[in-house]
């Protein structure tokens, strides 16, 4: 290995992988959270992708199902933060695919820091929320990815190659996994969010309850 390649290898491997969190918390809530006396908390939707060697990200139903269940467990542990909370279980969601697509659309808008009034639910979500007996509902969406063994090594060498080609001006640090969680409180009458918060984190494993619990600690601190 030549000295220049060695330098870029040390640079990339020696660069710490910080957790990067982008937090959707710049806007004032449209409601005082302590005024919410009763709420329906829906089973979360999750989309986890696995990056394998020599291929792009592929959606895995099994990983997504595991992630959704972990999120559900973490949410149930926090229902006591509300005066009266009802949990809407998975088996009562009639159109899971449309439900997930609706939450994905909300998350996409939240990622772009859209105003709360623009975070409107789809007709499918609105129909589900309308059937509840509470004026507010909480929706949770989780996405992220993990890498298969061997994929990260290839990505590191790609970064080294880019660093060499750009004479060190640009050497991207690959991320091994990511976990992004979005929570929304929807006013049933208005059909849009009155509260929204996100935690988009790099180097957070999306299938480990301990790491997701740290994200939830931040996301739910407003309700204490």
C-alpha positions as CSV (number, residue, x, y, z in Angstrom):
1,X,0.0,0.0,0.0
2,X,1.4,3.4,-1.1
3,X,1.8,6.3,1.3
4,X,-1.1,8.2,-0.2
5,X,-3.5,5.3,0.0
6,X,-2.3,4.6,3.6
7,X,-3.0,8.2,4.5
8,X,-6.6,8.1,3.2
9,X,-7.2,4.7,4.8
10,X,-6.1,6.1,8.2
11,X,-8.1,9.3,7.6
12,X,-11.3,7.5,6.8
13,X,-11.0,4.7,9.4
14,X,-9.8,7.1,12.0
15,X,-12.6,9.5,11.6
16,X,-15.2,9.0,14.4
17,X,-18.7,8.2,13.2
18,X,-20.8,10.6,15.1
19,X,-24.5,10.2,15.6
20,X,-26.3,12.9,13.5
21,X,-29.8,13.8,14.6
22,X,-32.0,16.1,12.7
23,X,-34.8,17.2,14.9
24,X,-38.1,18.6,13.7
25,X,-38.7,20.9,16.7
26,X,-38.4,24.5,15.4
27,X,-42.1,25.1,15.1
28,X,-44.4,26.0,17.9
29,X,-47.0,23.3,18.7
30,X,-50.5,24.2,17.6
31,X,-51.8,22.8,20.9
32,X,-50.8,22.7,24.6
33,X,-49.8,19.1,25.0
34,X,-51.0,19.1,28.6
35,X,-54.5,19.9,27.3
36,X,-54.7,16.5,25.6
37,X,-56.8,14.5,28.0
38,X,-57.6,11.5,25.8
39,X,-55.8,10.2,22.7
40,X,-55.6,7.1,20.5
41,X,-52.1,5.8,19.8
42,X,-51.9,3.8,16.6
43,X,-49.7,0.8,16.0
44,X,-46.5,2.1,14.3
45,X,-45.6,1.6,10.7
46,X,-42.0,0.6,9.9
47,X,-39.9,0.2,6.8
48,X,-36.4,-1.2,7.3
49,X,-34.1,-1.9,4.4
50,X,-31.1,-4.1,4.3
51,X,-28.0,-3.2,2.2
52,X,-26.3,-6.3,0.9
53,X,-23.0,-6.8,-0.8
54,X,-23.0,-5.6,-4.4
55,X,-26.6,-4.4,-4.3
56,X,-28.7,-1.4,-3.2
57,X,-31.1,-1.1,-0.4
58,X,-33.8,-3.8,-0.3
59,X,-37.0,-3.7,1.8
60,X,-37.3,-6.6,4.1
61,X,-40.7,-7.5,5.5
62,X,-39.2,-9.5,8.4
63,X,-36.9,-6.7,9.6
64,X,-39.8,-4.1,9.2
65,X,-42.1,-6.3,11.3
66,X,-39.5,-6.7,14.0
67,X,-38.9,-3.0,14.1
68,X,-42.7,-2.2,14.2
69,X,-43.1,-4.5,17.2
70,X,-40.1,-2.9,19.1
71,X,-41.6,0.5,18.4
72,X,-45.0,-0.7,19.7
73,X,-43.5,-2.0,22.9
74,X,-41.7,1.3,23.5
75,X,-44.9,3.2,22.8
76,X,-46.9,1.1,25.2
77,X,-44.4,1.8,27.9
78,X,-45.2,5.5,27.5
79,X,-49.0,5.5,27.4
80,X,-49.0,6.5,31.1
81,X,-47.8,10.0,30.0
82,X,-51.3,10.7,28.8
83,X,-54.3,11.0,31.2
84,X,-56.2,8.5,29.1
85,X,-54.7,6.7,26.1
86,X,-56.1,4.0,23.9
87,X,-53.8,1.7,21.8
88,X,-55.0,0.9,18.3
89,X,-53.6,-2.6,17.6
90,X,-52.2,-4.0,14.3
91,X,-55.0,-6.4,13.8
92,X,-57.6,-3.6,13.6
93,X,-55.8,-1.7,10.8
94,X,-57.8,-2.7,7.7
95,X,-55.4,-1.5,4.9
96,X,-51.9,-1.8,6.2
97,X,-50.2,-1.0,2.9
98,X,-52.2,2.2,2.4
99,X,-51.8,3.1,6.1
100,X,-48.0,2.7,5.7
101,X,-47.9,4.8,2.5
102,X,-49.9,7.6,4.3
103,X,-47.4,7.7,7.1
104,X,-44.5,7.6,4.7
105,X,-45.9,10.7,3.0
106,X,-46.2,12.5,6.3
107,X,-42.6,11.6,7.2
108,X,-41.4,12.8,3.9
109,X,-43.0,16.2,4.4
110,X,-41.7,16.3,8.0
111,X,-38.2,15.7,6.7
112,X,-38.5,18.8,4.6
113,X,-39.7,20.8,7.7
114,X,-43.2,21.4,6.2
115,X,-45.5,23.6,8.4
116,X,-47.7,21.6,10.7
117,X,-50.8,22.7,8.8
118,X,-49.3,21.0,5.7
119,X,-48.9,17.7,7.5
120,X,-52.3,16.5,6.4
121,X,-53.4,12.8,6.6
122,X,-54.4,10.9,3.5
123,X,-58.1,9.9,3.0
124,X,-57.2,6.4,4.3
125,X,-55.7,7.7,7.5
126,X,-58.5,10.3,7.9
127,X,-61.1,7.5,7.6
128,X,-59.3,5.4,10.3
129,X,-58.9,8.4,12.7
130,X,-62.6,9.3,12.2
131,X,-63.7,6.0,13.6
132,X,-61.9,6.6,17.0
133,X,-63.7,8.1,20.0
134,X,-60.9,10.6,20.8
135,X,-60.3,14.1,19.3
136,X,-56.5,13.4,18.8
137,X,-54.5,10.5,17.5
138,X,-50.8,9.7,17.5
139,X,-49.1,8.2,14.5
140,X,-45.6,6.8,14.5
141,X,-43.4,6.0,11.5
142,X,-40.0,4.4,11.6
143,X,-37.6,3.9,8.7
144,X,-33.9,3.0,8.4
145,X,-31.4,0.5,7.2
146,X,-28.7,-1.9,8.2
147,X,-25.9,-3.4,6.3
148,X,-25.0,-7.0,5.7
149,X,-21.6,-8.2,6.7
150,X,-19.0,-7.4,4.0
151,X,-20.9,-4.5,2.6
152,X,-19.3,-1.9,4.9
153,X,-15.8,-2.9,3.8
154,X,-16.7,-2.3,0.2
155,X,-18.1,1.1,1.0
156,X,-15.0,2.1,2.9
157,X,-12.8,1.2,-0.1
158,X,-15.1,3.3,-2.3
159,X,-14.6,6.2,0.0
160,X,-10.9,5.8,-0.2
161,X,-11.1,5.7,-4.0
162,X,-13.2,8.9,-4.0
163,X,-10.7,10.6,-1.6
164,X,-7.8,9.7,-3.9
165,X,-9.6,10.9,-7.0
166,X,-10.4,14.2,-5.4
167,X,-7.0,14.6,-3.8
168,X,-8.5,14.5,-0.4
169,X,-11.0,17.3,-1.0
170,X,-13.9,14.9,-0.6
171,X,-14.0,11.5,1.2
172,X,-17.5,10.5,2.3
173,X,-17.7,8.4,5.4
174,X,-20.2,5.5,4.9
175,X,-22.9,5.0,7.5
176,X,-23.3,1.4,8.8
177,X,-27.0,1.8,9.8
178,X,-29.6,4.5,10.4
179,X,-32.8,4.9,12.4
180,X,-35.4,7.6,11.8
181,X,-38.5,7.9,13.9
182,X,-41.3,10.4,13.4
183,X,-44.3,11.0,15.7
184,X,-47.4,13.0,14.8
185,X,-50.4,14.1,16.8
186,X,-53.3,14.6,14.5
187,X,-56.4,16.7,15.2
188,X,-59.3,14.5,14.0
189,X,-61.5,17.5,13.2
190,X,-58.8,19.4,11.3
191,X,-57.1,16.4,9.6
192,X,-53.6,17.8,10.1
193,X,-50.8,17.6,12.7
194,X,-50.9,19.9,15.7
195,X,-47.6,18.4,16.9
196,X,-44.8,16.7,15.1
197,X,-41.3,15.6,16.0
198,X,-38.6,13.6,14.3
199,X,-35.3,12.0,15.2
200,X,-33.3,11.2,12.1
201,X,-30.2,9.4,13.4
202,X,-27.1,7.9,11.7
203,X,-25.2,5.1,13.3
204,X,-28.3,4.0,15.3
205,X,-29.3,0.4,14.8
206,X,-33.0,0.3,13.9
207,X,-33.6,-3.2,15.3
208,X,-32.2,-2.8,18.8
209,X,-34.6,-1.8,21.5
210,X,-31.9,-0.2,23.6
211,X,-30.9,2.3,20.9
212,X,-34.4,3.0,19.9
213,X,-35.3,3.8,23.5
214,X,-32.8,6.6,23.5
215,X,-34.6,8.1,20.5
216,X,-38.0,7.8,22.2
217,X,-36.6,9.5,25.3
218,X,-36.0,12.6,23.2
219,X,-39.2,12.3,21.2
220,X,-41.4,12.0,24.3
221,X,-39.7,14.5,26.6
222,X,-42.4,17.1,25.7
223,X,-45.1,15.0,27.4
224,X,-43.5,14.7,30.8
